[in-house]
Amino acid sequence: MSSEHLSAVNSMMEQMARSVIGQDEVVRTLTLALLCNGNVLLEGLPGTAKTRSIKTLSQVLEARLGRIQFTPDLLPSDVTGNEVYQDNQGVSELIFQEGPIFNELVLADEINRAPAKVQAALLEAMEERQVTVAGKTYPLAELFMVLATQNPIEQEGTYPLPEAQMDRFLMKIAVNYPDTEAELAIVRMLQEEEAQAGTQLTVIAQQHIFAARDTIGAMQISPPVEQYLVDLVMATRQPEAFGNKLSGWIDTGSSPRATIALHRTSRASAWLDGRDHVTPADVRSVAHAVLRHRLILSYDAMADRVSADTVIDEIIAQVAVG
């Protein structure tokens, strides 16, 4: 394990934490997703620094940031780009104009405000890291990552994300309000930024991220820990084996993508903590972010206001480490 790459990633996280005060879980989860070459869904109330955290990440990595403000009248071509005729010295040529998806980091703001056709335009990009327009396929940037936000309380004028798209997000971050101490620090930080015309950030070379990905990809997980993470996912599909409470809460369990995501993110978590091996604690530390958007809760659970996090807590409590 190269300490140079780990030190660079830690520096990136420290700078993000200074800019997004009181959201340490958001900073760590964004970093894990970046190290795993995955996409992230951030769900939180307005003003919880979802957009700010993404902008800070792009500044630290000097990455091209594309922002798409999702609205009900958005078209798929507004996301992917389109072919247009262009006059070139009297000759009309069909030229492909790239959309905002052709950036290194893509902020899909309020993603649930666009209809399913537009949301579907993201699926190929998120899964295959490429875009196909008019029969031609265009590769995306090596660092490519979709960071989508949505507001959990506004339902008017929104379109719930289809399950197929939810499953494409490696992790879902629940962004909560900061506590009193953090709120006071935010006010003081913003006042200081206004006085100094912005905060100076130290740029981290993207090569550190790529090198870390290679190291994490080569990391092995012991058979007992692998069995443990598989058992966690299987518990979402066979909840009746763990009693009436879980079976009454879960309508549909997680797909195999959940197992793959747990495997990848737990390795990244171990690497961030400076270890070359994965422990059950690493798996538990990422379980909520990986599973919370991959569970379909029963009507009874929703009626009793049982959250996905509560269900995952119960699964972790009942599934034993082999």
N, C-alpha and C positions, 0 to 999 in steps of 0.2 A: 504494500500500500504506500503510495507516494504522499508524504506529508505536505509537499508543496501544493498538490491539488486540493487536499483537504483544507489546508490553511486558506487557500483562495476562496473556496466555497463558504467557509466559516466567515470570512471577511464580507462576502456578499450578503450573508444572512444578518450579520451585525449591522450593516448599513441599512438593510431593509427594516430591521427592528427599530432603528432610530427614527426612520421615516414613518413607520406604521406602528405607533406606540400602542402597547396593550394587546397586540394581535400576534403573539409568539407562535401560536398553533398555525395561524395562516401562513406565516413566514416559513415555518418548517415544512408544512405540507406542500406549499408551492415549490420549495426546493426539492423535495422528494419527487414530485411529479416531473420536474425539469430533469433530474438525474435519471429518471426512468423513461424519458422520452414519451411522456403521457400528456393527456389533456385534463384540465381541471374545471369543475363547476363550483362557483362560489355563490352561496345563497345567504343573503343577509338583508337586514333592514337598510333603508337609505342612510347615508352618512357614516357607514362603518368602514370606510377606507378601502373598499374592494377595488375600485379603479386606481386609487393612489398606489396600492401595493403592486399592481401590475405595471404601472408606469415607472415606479422605482426600480423594479426588476429589469425593465428594458434599458433604463439609464445606466445601471451598474454593469450590465453586460454589453452595452453599446449595441443593442439589438434593434433592428427595424421594427417598429410597432405599428400595426394596422388596427384601426378602431372601426367597428361596424355598430352603428346604433340601430338596433332592431326595432322596426315599426310594422304595423299591420299592412302597409302598402309596399313593403320591401320586395324586390324581385330576386330570384336566384342569381341572375347575372350581376346584380349589385354586389354580390359576395364573391363570385368566382371570376368575373370579368366576361367579356364577350368579343366576338369578331365583328369588326366594323370595316367598311370600305373607306380607303384613304387614297387620295389622288397623289401619285408619284410621277411628276413630269409628264402629265397627260395620260398616264396609265393608272387605271383603278386597281388597287390591290386590296385583298382581304387581310387585314392586320388584326392580330389578337391583342387586345388591351387588357392587361392584368388587373384583376380586382384586388381589394384589400386583403384577400386570403393569401396573396403572394408576399407575405412578410414573415419575419422570423417569429415574432410574437403577435398573436391576433386576439384582440379584446372584442368579444362578442357581448356587447352591453345589452342587458335585459333581453336575453335570447328568447325568452318565452313570450315576447310581444309579437313575434313574426309567425305566420302560418306554417304548416307542416312542410310545404313545398320548399320554402326558404331554408328551414332547419335541415331538410334532407340534403341541401346543397353542401352542407358541411360534412356529411357522413364519409364520403370518399376521402376528403382531405384529412379528417381526423384518424381514419383507420389505415389508409394506404399511403398517406403523405404525398398525394398527387391529386391533380384536378383534371377531369376530362371535359372538354368543351368542343362541340361540333366534331366529335370523333377523334380529336387529337388529345393526347395525354401530356400534361406538363408537370414536371416534378416540383416539389416545394423545397424550401430551405432546410438545411440539415438540422438547424436548431428549432424548427417549426413546432409551435405549441399553441393550442387554442385555450384561452382562458375566458370562460363564459360566466356572466353574472345573471342572477335573477332575484326578484323581490318575492319573499314567501307569503306576504300578506295581501298583495293586490291581485285580485282575480279578474276584475273587469278589463276586457280588451286583451286578455292573455290566452295563449294556446299551450296547454301542458305538453312538455316534451315527450315524444313517443319513447317507449321502453328501449327500442333499438338504439336510439341516440343517447339515452341516459347511460346505456351500457358501454358506450364508446368513451365516456369520461373515466379516466383511471381512478380519480378520487373526487369526492364532493366535500367541500369545506363549509361548515356552518359558521358563519361570521356573526359573532355576538357583539353587543354593546360593550365598550370598555368600562372598567370599574372607576370609582371616584378618583383614585390617585392617578390612573392613566389619563383620565379626562382632563385633569388639571395640567398634566405634562403636555398633552396635545395642544391646549390653548397657548401655553408658554412657547412651545416649539414653533407654532404658526406665527406668533408675534415676532419671534426671533428671525424666522425666514423672511417675513415682510421687511424687517429692518435691514437684513443683509442681502436682500434681493435673491433669495433662493439658497439651497443647501448644496455644497460641493461634495460630489460623490467620487470615490476612487473606482475607476473602471477595472473590471476583472476580465481577463482574456477568455473568450468562449472556449478556447482549447482546453481549459481546465475542466469544463463541463463534459466535453467529449472524452477526455482521458478518464474522468470519473465513471462515465457510463461503461467504458470498456472494462474497468476494474470490477464494477458492480456486476456486470454481465458474466464475468468469469468466476464470481464468488459461488461457492458451493453451500448447500444447506444440508444438514444432517438428516437422515431418514426419519427420526422421531419428530423433529420440528416440521418437516414436510408433511408427515401424517397429521400433525396437529392442525396445520392450516387447512388441509383438506377436510378434516373433521369439522372445523368451524363452518365451512361452506356447506357441507353435507347436512349440518344441523338446520340450515335454513330451508333445505328441500325435504327433510324428514323430521319436522319438528315434533311429530307425534311420539317419537322415540324418547323425547325429553319431557313428557308430561303434557297435561291439558293446557297449561298456561301458554306455552310457546305454540302449540298446535292451534290454539284459538286466536293467536295474534297474527300468524303468518298465512297469507293466502298463496303467494308464489315466492319461491326461493331464488337464490342467486344463480347466475349462469356460470359456465366454466371460465368466463373472463374474470370473474371474481377471484377464483383460485390463482389464475395467472397474475392478477394484479397484486394479490397478497404476497405471492412469491417474490415479485419484483420489488415491491415497496419495502418489504421487511429486510431485504438485502441492502437496499439504499439506506434504510434507517440504521442498520448495523454499521455501514461504512461511515455515515455521518458521526456516529459515536466513536469512531476510531477503532472498530473491530473488524476482523476478517472472517467472523463466523456469526451466524444468526441464532438468537435465543428466542424462546417463546414470548418473552417480554417485547421483543421487536415486532412479532406478529400481532400481539395485542395492541401495541401502540399505533398501528396503522389500520386496525380492523374497522373502526368506526368510519373513517374517511373512505375506505374501500367498499364497505357494504351498505352504508346508509341509503344510497340511491339505487341499490340493486335488490331491495326488498319491496314486495307489494303487500301491504298490510291488509288484514281482514277488515270488514265493516265494523265488527265488534271492537277491534283495536282502535280504529279511528273514532268510533263513538265514545270510547273511554279515554280518548286523547292520549293513547299510548304512542310514543314516538319511536322512530326506527332506532334511535340510540338506546332507548330503554330495552328494546328487543335484543339488540346486540350485546348489551350488558348482561342480559339473562343467558344468552348463548355462551358468552365467555365464562360466566359463572358455572355453567353446567358441563361444558366440554372439558374433559380432562386431558392433560399432557401425557402422551404415551411414554 
